[in-house]
Amino acid sequence: MVQRCELKVAAISKVAVFGLDCLEPSLCFERWIEDLPNLRALMQRGTWGRMTSSMPPVTVPAWSCMTASKDPGTLGIYGFRDRKDRSYDGWVICTSLRVKEPRLWDILTQQGKDSLIIGVPETYPITKPIRGCMITSFLTPTTKDPSIQYTHPPQLRREIEQLVGEYMVDVPMPRGGDKQVILDGIYTMTRRRFDVVRHLMCTRPWDLMFMVEMGTDRVHHGFWSFMDPQHRNHVPGNRFENAIHDYYVEVDRQIGETLAKIDLQTTAIWVVSDHGARVLHGGVLLNQWLMQQGDLVMKAPPTPKQKFDAKDVDWSKTKAFASPGYYGQIFINLKGREPQGVVEPGNYERYRDDLIRRLEAMPGPDGDPKGGGGWGPNAQVGNLCHTPQVGNLCHTPQVGNLCHTEGAGLREGGAGLRPASGPPALRAGAPLGNKCHKPDAIYKTCNNVAPDLIVILGDLGWRASGWLGSDSIYIYDDDAAAEDANHAQEGMYLFAHPTIQGRGRADGATLYDVAPTILRELGQPIPPDMQGRPLHE
């Protein structure tokens, strides 16, 4: 539980937020902290700890959840790609066009405050100009095409390009790409972004600076296997063994250079991640599993590595289908809701509960998850099932923390941090350890088209694959590009306030607490519909 500061928060003039997508708390707080002097100095005078992400813990919608203090259901954004309607083939990328709730900079604009917003996901396209400056995020199609506007005001584009040349919103990470080229690109992107941040902080008025660096996410996905002995592809002594460590050191250096430009006597400093990172063992073919279970029927047997496509499904015989990603989305083919629905409304909850039972009883591959697929001899033994209340946001008036009933005890030693490499290898025949969530049970409301089930595969050690056509539901050559790591449920937060003594380590914050705390620090009223609570009063 987060300890709250006892002193009244004195209004300060500025808040600077360094968002580091996917930064893993066990690496920055424990394993490498002695090599990160600027983060260490902030920790010594501030408050810091693990911070529970949204469910699901994915970049989109997590940053919007953080900056609006609203859950994914309220936002109506459930992942990078959502169903846009009830058709079977209608999907939409969740850009800023999907965000209807006000975020921090919208609220501050209404109060006459200036913001510098750089790289925060779901800011492209710019639909609501803010008071201040905005540079859009990794969903921007390109910064090379003059017709693609990625800055506000528009003339800021020329200023940025004169400063750093091509501004990079992301780094290409093709399957089989040259790792050195990818790593060099991550460094270049990061250095240019911080150069732009420092330039804007020194040349523009601002009350809030909120930047998000995507390099921390990209270096995890692309280089985790080189660092982690638990990854199936790890080779001791490889040339990229220290790639993630060295990049953390570089990010720490960039933060230090930026802090040198800030008046720390009048500015609160934040460092936050939207979620953590962990080893990725492989992919689960959820639609293949649904086929084996008899819930999904294809018009013809799929060929190896066939992509799931709605046109290949016999919808008159299909009860459910899945959408892939870092987690799985299950949609029930409900009669009267979907175009060719077959599950009777009166049987909906019974069928959904049955899906949960079967998904959470899914057997893992035999033995070490780094090894091959197959079925264990005692596959149905030992799994746990959620009640509808598990994973809900359980606020008390004073706290507002995320209350776990399962899975919250992944701690190691006195530091209270789980190891970066995740849980130990599976024993032969053990269940994979899936957890299912009903969106209507964990969100205040469900806008747009929510999945019927959110499926977390093997404590995020596995991702949902979009392929079909395999004898095993487990694969190790996934349909994703460069994926060495998956996301972890716990991210991190760290803030240092110039007028309040830091409280040291304080685990238990939630991603929803960030926006109301920042508003309190700036002396602004907190909207009553925000779902988090300020971390100090």
Secondary structure, 3 states (H helix, E strand, C coil): CCCCECCCCCCCCEEEEEEECCCCHHHHHHHCHHHCHHHHHHHHHCEEEEEECCCCCCHHHHHHHHHHCCCHHHHCCCCCEEECCCCCCCEEECCHHHCCCCCHHHHHHHCCCCEEEECCCCCCCCCCCCCEEEECCCCCCCCCCCCCCCEECCCHHHHHHHHHCCCCCCCCCCCCCCHHHHHHHHHHHHHHHHHHHHHHHHHCCCCEEEEEECHHHHHHHHHHHHHCCCCCCCCCCCCCCCHHHHHHHHHHHHHHHHHCCCCCCCEEEEEECCCEEEECCEEEEHHHHHHHHCCCCECCCCCCCEECCHHHECHHHCCEEEECECCEEEEECEECCECCCCECHHHHHHHHHHHHHHHHCCECCCCCCCCCCCCCCCCCCCCCCCCCCCCCCCCCCCCCCCCCCCCCCCCCCCCCCCCCCCCCCCCCCCECCCEEECHHHHCCCCCCCCCCEEEECHHHCEEEECEECCCCCEECCCCCCCCCEEEECEEEEEEECCCCCCCEECCCEEHHHHHHHHHHHCCCCCCCCCCCCCCEC
